[in-house]
Each structure stands twice: as C-alpha cells, then as structure tokens.
Amino acid sequence: MPAGVPISLDRINRELWRRQQGYGRGGRMKIETDRVEVVAGVRHSQTIGSPIALIIRNSDWQNWTAALPVEDGEGAEDKKKPVRRPRPGHADLAGCIKYNFHDARYILERASARETTARVAVGAIAKAFLAEFNISVLSHVVAVGPVTLKREVTWEEIVELSKRDKVLLGCVDAETERQMKEVVDEVYRTGDTAGGVFEVVVHGAPPGLGSHRTWDSRLDGRFAQAIVSIQAVKGVEVGRAAQGAASFGSSVQDTIHYDRTTRHFLRGANRAGGIEGGMTNGEDIVIRGLLKPISTLRRPLESVDLLTREPSSAAYERSDVCVVPAAGVIGEAMAAIVLAQAFLEKFGGDSLGETRRNFEGYMEQVKNF
C-alpha cells in the first residue's frame, strides 16, 4: 500500500459490523463485537508505506484455552472437545485424511469463515485506496433459496442499501426481501439452512486494468478465484454469464458506441460485467457469488465416527442458517483487494501522490484516444 492513503478506523469497523449483520446469523455474532486494532503501517490516520498489521480479537477464545492448550499436558482431559463425527459439506473429513487426524477440531477451526473477518478489514483498506480514485465497491443480495430478485438494480439503490443501520437480507427490493425472510423463517423452523446469490458491483473502475497477455493476469479469472475462495461459495458469474450461455451471440455481446460530446466509448449494455478479454472496459464490474446452504445443520446429516467407523449423526457446531448478506460483504472485500492489486500493478507508486500522477497521466491518454 502506498504511503499517504487516508485510513479511518471507524470505516474499517463499519465494514466489520456489516459482515456480522443479516437475518439468519448464528450465536457467534452475539459473542463477538469486532473492532480492529492497527499495530503497524498507519500513523496519524495515513498509511506510511510499510506493511499494515491489524489485530481483531476473538472474544470466544477464552472459552477454548483449556480445550486447546499450546503445550501437551496443560489442559484437563475432560475439557477437550474433539469432533469425531465429520460434517458433510465441510472440510472435516478431507482435512482429517490429509493431515492424519482423528479429531476434526483442528481442521474446522482453521476452515471456519471466522477467518473472513480479517479479509473484510483488509478489504476496507483496499476500498479506502480505491476511493481516492473515485472507485467504489458494494454488494446486494439477488437470491435466497428459491426467491430471486426479478428486476434490474441501479447503482444508486445499492448505495442507499449500504447506508442502512439495520440489515435484514441485503436486498434492495422490499417485497422480494420479505419473501426471502419467509425462506429463512422456514429453515429456522425445520432445522435446515438456506443458500443464495450475492452480487458485487465495482463502480468507477477505469478501462485497462488486468491483461489479456497471460492466463493468470486476466482480471475475471482473478476475481473468480477470490470469490470462490469464500467459504460455501461454489460458483461465480461475471456479468450475465448464465443468461449468455443460453442465448445466441447476437443478443449477448455489448455493442460499442462513441459519444462525441464526452469523447468516450460506450457499451449498449453491460452483459460482459465490465470485463472483456481479461481487462476492465470502463463499465461497472459485476460479479455474482453462488453460495451453497451452510453445511452445519441443527438437524444433523448422516456421517461416520472417525474412531469406530460406525454410522453416526454428524457433529453440530454453533452455526448460522443463512449468511448470504455477510458473504456479499466478504465478496466486496475480495473484489477490492484484487482490484487494488491490479491498480497498483498498472500505476505503481510509493506514495499516493505518485500513484495519482501516474493514474491521471493514463486517464489523459484515455481521454485523447
């Protein structure tokens, strides 16, 4: 991160708060009130060019110090809380086989989505950097279970949604959100869980970030990896990919136009989601994450005991029933991190002023193209 980027602890903490919201969240959200501590890299509310180090404390850890001591013999045997009935859909069994454990506790704690708290804090810093260049990253929910938002959404609606101090299910349409809540109420009642789809929108990105040159520099591929790395996300869509796959080419491509007044190239639509050939094209970047239902059910699924190999109900750990709005906030963070990396790859700079000069020079080139 270049030196000179303004950093606000309140804004980072606001992002952490947003991650914890949403109808369907579990008991962990009642234990943790996430607040960030910056211990390196920021002084007098600005980055100083050195690595930034953040601490977010887990209040729940005090309940686990006896069960998970660092040194052998420190904890009482009766306080150990082994997990020997792996949960379908989780990292439990694959991780135990990989590391030769017969206790999934060591796997599930690291695999937990609690880890995404740090991603959101880092994403808030990436957002602060991008904001210096009038680039914004926000999200909204387009589906919970079978209920899907049927209309297009404006950027202004997403901005207003982000300002709310009470988050239900993160949908801009009140009637659709009410139907989504009914889905969550039903899975609460039956001991089940619900997945859904969130959409991340990047507004204001310039054309030319990313590259067509190599497979690993294509920005859509980098976004896809970042989004699918979020726990429970099993698929990603850039633009209207699924719709396009079922259509003919003549109705899918975004036609190109030129406005002589503003001297800008324009697209007739944005089905590509702001990325063509692995590069940003100046339109809004639109990415969707497809989130499976959370794997931990209060009505446990079939499993097998790791020691006896006998059939058994899967273990139950405290869990959510629907996390789609929170996943959207995490998706924002991941998109912001990827975009900030691509931005600095193109424009560089040890200080914000140097980066800005490089950016402004490039934008003058774009303007005069």
JOSUL-V768333 format. One record per residue. N is the residue number from 0. SS is DSSP state (hx for helix, st for strand, lp for the rest). PSI is psi in whole degrees, 0 to 359 (999 if undefined). OMEGA is omega in degrees with one decimal (* if undefined). Layout:
n=N ss=SS psi=PSI omega=OMEGA
n=N ss=SS psi=PSI omega=OMEGA
//
This chain:
n=0 ss=lp psi=127 omega=179.4
n=1 ss=lp psi=160 omega=175.6
n=2 ss=st psi=148 omega=173.0
n=3 ss=lp psi=4 omega=178.6
n=4 ss=lp psi=124 omega=179.6
n=5 ss=st psi=132 omega=-179.3
n=6 ss=lp psi=129 omega=178.6
n=7 ss=lp psi=122 omega=177.0
n=8 ss=hx psi=325 omega=179.1
n=9 ss=hx psi=321 omega=-179.3
n=10 ss=hx psi=322 omega=176.0
n=11 ss=hx psi=315 omega=-179.8
n=12 ss=hx psi=329 omega=175.2
n=13 ss=hx psi=319 omega=177.6
n=14 ss=hx psi=319 omega=177.5
n=15 ss=hx psi=322 omega=176.9
n=16 ss=hx psi=316 omega=-179.3
n=17 ss=hx psi=322 omega=179.7
n=18 ss=hx psi=331 omega=-175.8
n=19 ss=lp psi=355 omega=-174.0
n=20 ss=lp psi=172 omega=175.3
n=21 ss=lp psi=139 omega=179.0
n=22 ss=lp psi=124 omega=-178.0
n=23 ss=lp psi=1 omega=178.2
n=24 ss=lp psi=157 omega=-172.1
n=25 ss=lp psi=195 omega=-173.6
n=26 ss=lp psi=334 omega=-178.5
n=27 ss=hx psi=327 omega=-178.4
n=28 ss=hx psi=340 omega=177.6
n=29 ss=hx psi=341 omega=-179.0
n=30 ss=hx psi=316 omega=-173.8
n=31 ss=lp psi=134 omega=167.0
n=32 ss=lp psi=95 omega=-167.5
n=33 ss=lp psi=129 omega=174.1
n=34 ss=lp psi=140 omega=-176.5
n=35 ss=st psi=144 omega=169.4
n=36 ss=st psi=128 omega=176.5
n=37 ss=st psi=121 omega=-175.3
n=38 ss=st psi=355 omega=176.3
n=39 ss=st psi=151 omega=170.5
n=40 ss=lp psi=351 omega=179.1
n=41 ss=st psi=128 omega=176.1
n=42 ss=st psi=137 omega=-179.4
n=43 ss=lp psi=41 omega=173.9
n=44 ss=lp psi=22 omega=175.8
n=45 ss=st psi=148 omega=172.5
n=46 ss=st psi=150 omega=-177.6
n=47 ss=lp psi=12 omega=175.0
n=48 ss=lp psi=346 omega=177.7
n=49 ss=lp psi=168 omega=178.8
n=50 ss=lp psi=141 omega=179.7
n=51 ss=lp psi=128 omega=179.6
n=52 ss=st psi=131 omega=-177.4
n=53 ss=st psi=147 omega=172.3
n=54 ss=st psi=131 omega=170.4
n=55 ss=st psi=116 omega=-172.1
n=56 ss=lp psi=143 omega=175.2
n=57 ss=lp psi=108 omega=178.6
n=58 ss=hx psi=330 omega=-176.4
n=59 ss=hx psi=345 omega=-175.0
n=60 ss=hx psi=328 omega=-179.1
n=61 ss=hx psi=338 omega=178.2
n=62 ss=hx psi=355 omega=-173.7
n=63 ss=lp psi=359 omega=-175.9
n=64 ss=lp psi=325 omega=178.8
n=65 ss=lp psi=326 omega=-178.2
n=66 ss=lp psi=332 omega=-175.3
n=67 ss=lp psi=66 omega=-180.0
n=68 ss=lp psi=155 omega=178.5
n=69 ss=lp psi=315 omega=-177.6
n=70 ss=lp psi=144 omega=179.6
n=71 ss=lp psi=141 omega=178.0
n=72 ss=lp psi=351 omega=-179.5
n=73 ss=lp psi=324 omega=-174.8
n=74 ss=lp psi=151 omega=176.9
n=75 ss=lp psi=141 omega=-176.6
n=76 ss=hx psi=323 omega=-176.0
n=77 ss=hx psi=352 omega=178.5
n=78 ss=hx psi=351 omega=179.2
n=79 ss=lp psi=145 omega=-177.6
n=80 ss=lp psi=68 omega=-178.0
n=81 ss=lp psi=152 omega=175.0
n=82 ss=lp psi=105 omega=-175.0
n=83 ss=lp psi=3 omega=176.3
n=84 ss=st psi=89 omega=-173.4
n=85 ss=lp psi=145 omega=-176.2
n=86 ss=lp psi=126 omega=176.9
n=87 ss=lp psi=139 omega=178.7
n=88 ss=lp psi=350 omega=180.0
n=89 ss=lp psi=178 omega=176.6
n=90 ss=lp psi=355 omega=-168.3
n=91 ss=hx psi=298 omega=-172.3
n=92 ss=hx psi=313 omega=180.0
n=93 ss=hx psi=320 omega=-180.0
n=94 ss=hx psi=321 omega=178.4
n=95 ss=hx psi=319 omega=177.7
n=96 ss=hx psi=316 omega=-177.8
n=97 ss=hx psi=314 omega=-174.2
n=98 ss=hx psi=3 omega=177.8
n=99 ss=lp psi=42 omega=173.7
n=100 ss=lp psi=150 omega=170.3
n=101 ss=lp psi=20 omega=175.9
n=102 ss=lp psi=116 omega=-176.1
n=103 ss=lp psi=357 omega=-178.0
n=104 ss=hx psi=316 omega=-177.2
n=105 ss=hx psi=332 omega=-179.8
n=106 ss=hx psi=310 omega=-171.7
n=107 ss=hx psi=329 omega=-178.7
n=108 ss=hx psi=319 omega=179.1
n=109 ss=hx psi=327 omega=-179.8
n=110 ss=hx psi=347 omega=-175.1
n=111 ss=lp psi=146 omega=176.6
n=112 ss=hx psi=356 omega=172.7
n=113 ss=hx psi=331 omega=179.3
n=114 ss=hx psi=334 omega=-176.6
n=115 ss=hx psi=348 omega=174.6
n=116 ss=hx psi=316 omega=179.8
n=117 ss=hx psi=323 omega=178.8
n=118 ss=hx psi=318 omega=-178.7
n=119 ss=hx psi=322 omega=178.2
n=120 ss=hx psi=315 omega=177.8
n=121 ss=hx psi=321 omega=177.2
n=122 ss=hx psi=326 omega=178.0
n=123 ss=hx psi=325 omega=177.0
n=124 ss=hx psi=319 omega=176.3
n=125 ss=hx psi=321 omega=177.2
n=126 ss=hx psi=320 omega=179.6
n=127 ss=hx psi=321 omega=176.6
n=128 ss=hx psi=311 omega=-178.3
n=129 ss=hx psi=326 omega=-179.3
n=130 ss=hx psi=333 omega=177.4
n=131 ss=lp psi=344 omega=179.8
n=132 ss=lp psi=23 omega=176.3
n=133 ss=lp psi=36 omega=175.6
n=134 ss=lp psi=128 omega=-178.7
n=135 ss=st psi=149 omega=179.8
n=136 ss=st psi=120 omega=179.7
n=137 ss=st psi=173 omega=-179.0
n=138 ss=st psi=166 omega=171.1
n=139 ss=st psi=164 omega=-177.5
n=140 ss=st psi=130 omega=-179.7
n=141 ss=st psi=346 omega=178.2
n=142 ss=st psi=141 omega=167.7
n=143 ss=st psi=118 omega=-175.0
n=144 ss=lp psi=227 omega=-178.4
n=145 ss=lp psi=354 omega=-176.8
n=146 ss=st psi=122 omega=-175.3
n=147 ss=st psi=139 omega=174.5
n=148 ss=lp psi=127 omega=-171.4
n=149 ss=lp psi=357 omega=-174.7
n=150 ss=lp psi=165 omega=175.9
n=151 ss=lp psi=154 omega=-177.1
n=152 ss=lp psi=138 omega=178.2
n=153 ss=lp psi=157 omega=176.5
n=154 ss=hx psi=322 omega=-179.6
n=155 ss=hx psi=323 omega=177.7
n=156 ss=hx psi=320 omega=-180.0
n=157 ss=hx psi=321 omega=177.3
n=158 ss=hx psi=314 omega=179.2
n=159 ss=hx psi=321 omega=177.7
n=160 ss=hx psi=319 omega=-177.0
n=161 ss=hx psi=341 omega=-177.6
n=162 ss=lp psi=351 omega=-176.8
n=163 ss=lp psi=142 omega=176.4
n=164 ss=lp psi=359 omega=173.3
n=165 ss=lp psi=121 omega=-176.2
n=166 ss=lp psi=123 omega=175.7
n=167 ss=lp psi=277 omega=178.9
n=168 ss=lp psi=14 omega=170.0
n=169 ss=lp psi=26 omega=178.7
n=170 ss=lp psi=139 omega=-176.4
n=171 ss=lp psi=341 omega=-175.9
n=172 ss=lp psi=119 omega=-172.5
n=173 ss=hx psi=317 omega=-178.0
n=174 ss=hx psi=317 omega=177.9
n=175 ss=hx psi=320 omega=179.2
n=176 ss=hx psi=323 omega=177.8
n=177 ss=hx psi=319 omega=178.3
n=178 ss=hx psi=324 omega=175.9
n=179 ss=hx psi=319 omega=179.0
n=180 ss=hx psi=323 omega=178.0
n=181 ss=hx psi=324 omega=176.8
n=182 ss=hx psi=314 omega=-179.6
n=183 ss=hx psi=320 omega=176.3
n=184 ss=hx psi=320 omega=-179.4
n=185 ss=hx psi=317 omega=-179.8
n=186 ss=hx psi=330 omega=170.6
n=187 ss=hx psi=313 omega=-174.9
n=188 ss=hx psi=323 omega=-174.0
n=189 ss=hx psi=357 omega=-178.5
n=190 ss=lp psi=23 omega=-177.7
n=191 ss=lp psi=190 omega=176.8
n=192 ss=lp psi=163 omega=-178.3
n=193 ss=lp psi=138 omega=174.3
n=194 ss=lp psi=201 omega=179.8
n=195 ss=st psi=197 omega=-176.9
n=196 ss=st psi=132 omega=172.3
n=197 ss=st psi=155 omega=179.7
n=198 ss=st psi=127 omega=175.6
n=199 ss=st psi=132 omega=179.5
n=200 ss=st psi=128 omega=174.9
n=201 ss=st psi=120 omega=-175.1
n=202 ss=st psi=128 omega=174.1
n=203 ss=lp psi=6 omega=179.5
n=204 ss=lp psi=137 omega=179.7
n=205 ss=lp psi=162 omega=173.5
n=206 ss=lp psi=148 omega=170.6
n=207 ss=lp psi=3 omega=173.9
n=208 ss=lp psi=144 omega=-173.5
n=209 ss=st psi=187 omega=-177.3
n=210 ss=lp psi=155 omega=174.8
n=211 ss=lp psi=356 omega=-166.0
n=212 ss=lp psi=318 omega=-177.0
n=213 ss=lp psi=157 omega=-175.0
n=214 ss=hx psi=325 omega=-175.2
n=215 ss=hx psi=0 omega=175.1
n=216 ss=hx psi=356 omega=177.6
n=217 ss=lp psi=125 omega=-170.8
n=218 ss=hx psi=326 omega=178.9
n=219 ss=hx psi=323 omega=176.5
n=220 ss=hx psi=322 omega=179.5
n=221 ss=hx psi=320 omega=175.0
n=222 ss=hx psi=316 omega=-177.4
n=223 ss=hx psi=315 omega=179.6
n=224 ss=hx psi=318 omega=-178.0
n=225 ss=hx psi=319 omega=-178.4
n=226 ss=hx psi=317 omega=-178.5
n=227 ss=hx psi=342 omega=176.9
n=228 ss=lp psi=348 omega=178.4
n=229 ss=lp psi=134 omega=-178.7
n=230 ss=lp psi=136 omega=177.1
n=231 ss=lp psi=352 omega=175.0
n=232 ss=st psi=122 omega=-176.2
n=233 ss=st psi=356 omega=179.8
n=234 ss=st psi=160 omega=-179.4
n=235 ss=st psi=148 omega=179.8
n=236 ss=st psi=126 omega=175.1
n=237 ss=st psi=122 omega=-174.5
n=238 ss=lp psi=217 omega=-179.2
n=239 ss=lp psi=60 omega=-173.4
n=240 ss=hx psi=312 omega=-177.6
n=241 ss=hx psi=317 omega=178.0
n=242 ss=hx psi=319 omega=-179.5
n=243 ss=hx psi=324 omega=-179.6
n=244 ss=hx psi=337 omega=-179.3
n=245 ss=lp psi=9 omega=-176.3
n=246 ss=lp psi=177 omega=175.2
n=247 ss=lp psi=155 omega=-174.3
n=248 ss=hx psi=325 omega=-177.7
n=249 ss=hx psi=338 omega=-178.9
n=250 ss=hx psi=3 omega=-175.1
n=251 ss=lp psi=320 omega=-174.7
n=252 ss=lp psi=148 omega=179.5
n=253 ss=lp psi=112 omega=-178.4
n=254 ss=lp psi=152 omega=-175.3
n=255 ss=st psi=135 omega=-179.0
n=256 ss=st psi=167 omega=179.9
n=257 ss=st psi=127 omega=177.9
n=258 ss=st psi=110 omega=-176.3
n=259 ss=lp psi=338 omega=179.0
n=260 ss=lp psi=311 omega=-179.4
n=261 ss=lp psi=349 omega=-178.2
n=262 ss=lp psi=45 omega=179.5
n=263 ss=st psi=143 omega=168.3
n=264 ss=st psi=142 omega=-178.0
n=265 ss=st psi=158 omega=173.1
n=266 ss=st psi=145 omega=178.2
n=267 ss=lp psi=338 omega=176.3
n=268 ss=lp psi=180 omega=-179.6
n=269 ss=lp psi=49 omega=178.8
n=270 ss=lp psi=335 omega=179.4
n=271 ss=lp psi=350 omega=178.9
n=272 ss=lp psi=30 omega=173.3
n=273 ss=lp psi=5 omega=-179.1
n=274 ss=st psi=127 omega=175.9
n=275 ss=st psi=130 omega=179.8
n=276 ss=lp psi=27 omega=-179.8
n=277 ss=lp psi=7 omega=-177.4
n=278 ss=st psi=150 omega=172.8
n=279 ss=st psi=145 omega=-178.7
n=280 ss=lp psi=8 omega=177.5
n=281 ss=lp psi=346 omega=174.6
n=282 ss=lp psi=169 omega=175.1
n=283 ss=lp psi=136 omega=173.8
n=284 ss=st psi=127 omega=-176.5
n=285 ss=st psi=119 omega=-177.2
n=286 ss=st psi=133 omega=177.0
n=287 ss=st psi=140 omega=174.1
n=288 ss=st psi=131 omega=-179.8
n=289 ss=st psi=113 omega=-170.5
n=290 ss=st psi=123 omega=176.5
n=291 ss=lp psi=161 omega=173.6
n=292 ss=lp psi=142 omega=178.9
n=293 ss=lp psi=139 omega=-170.9
n=294 ss=lp psi=335 omega=-179.6
n=295 ss=lp psi=116 omega=-179.2
n=296 ss=lp psi=142 omega=173.0
n=297 ss=lp psi=343 omega=173.3
n=298 ss=lp psi=86 omega=-166.3
n=299 ss=lp psi=145 omega=176.9
n=300 ss=lp psi=172 omega=-179.8
n=301 ss=st psi=142 omega=176.8
n=302 ss=st psi=192 omega=-179.5
n=303 ss=st psi=139 omega=176.4
n=304 ss=st psi=131 omega=-175.6
n=305 ss=lp psi=335 omega=-178.5
n=306 ss=lp psi=310 omega=-175.4
n=307 ss=lp psi=340 omega=-175.6
n=308 ss=lp psi=17 omega=178.2
n=309 ss=lp psi=150 omega=175.8
n=310 ss=st psi=142 omega=-178.0
n=311 ss=st psi=157 omega=174.3
n=312 ss=st psi=143 omega=-179.2
n=313 ss=lp psi=152 omega=177.2
n=314 ss=lp psi=153 omega=175.5
n=315 ss=lp psi=123 omega=172.9
n=316 ss=lp psi=149 omega=179.0
n=317 ss=lp psi=133 omega=-171.5
n=318 ss=lp psi=168 omega=173.8
n=319 ss=lp psi=170 omega=171.0
n=320 ss=lp psi=340 omega=176.7
n=321 ss=lp psi=125 omega=-176.6
n=322 ss=lp psi=21 omega=-173.3
n=323 ss=hx psi=314 omega=178.4
n=324 ss=hx psi=319 omega=178.8
n=325 ss=hx psi=320 omega=178.4
n=326 ss=hx psi=325 omega=176.6
n=327 ss=hx psi=319 omega=178.1
n=328 ss=hx psi=319 omega=176.6
n=329 ss=hx psi=321 omega=176.4
n=330 ss=hx psi=320 omega=175.0
n=331 ss=hx psi=313 omega=-178.2
n=332 ss=hx psi=314 omega=-178.7
n=333 ss=hx psi=320 omega=177.8
n=334 ss=hx psi=319 omega=179.8
n=335 ss=hx psi=320 omega=179.2
n=336 ss=hx psi=313 omega=179.9
n=337 ss=hx psi=316 omega=-177.4
n=338 ss=hx psi=320 omega=177.9
n=339 ss=hx psi=321 omega=176.2
n=340 ss=hx psi=312 omega=-179.8
n=341 ss=hx psi=323 omega=179.6
n=342 ss=hx psi=315 omega=-179.0
n=343 ss=hx psi=330 omega=174.3
n=344 ss=hx psi=323 omega=-177.7
n=345 ss=hx psi=318 omega=-170.7
n=346 ss=hx psi=339 omega=175.6
n=347 ss=lp psi=204 omega=176.9
n=348 ss=lp psi=131 omega=176.1
n=349 ss=lp psi=341 omega=177.7
n=350 ss=st psi=160 omega=179.0
n=351 ss=hx psi=323 omega=179.4
n=352 ss=hx psi=319 omega=179.0
n=353 ss=hx psi=317 omega=177.7
n=354 ss=hx psi=319 omega=-178.7
n=355 ss=hx psi=319 omega=178.7
n=356 ss=hx psi=317 omega=179.5
n=357 ss=hx psi=318 omega=179.9
n=358 ss=hx psi=314 omega=-178.2
n=359 ss=hx psi=324 omega=176.2
n=360 ss=hx psi=319 omega=178.3
n=361 ss=hx psi=317 omega=-178.8
n=362 ss=hx psi=330 omega=174.2
n=363 ss=hx psi=321 omega=175.5
n=364 ss=hx psi=317 omega=179.1
n=365 ss=hx psi=317 omega=-178.1
n=366 ss=hx psi=323 omega=-176.0
n=367 ss=lp psi=7 omega=-178.4
n=368 ss=lp psi=999 omega=*
//
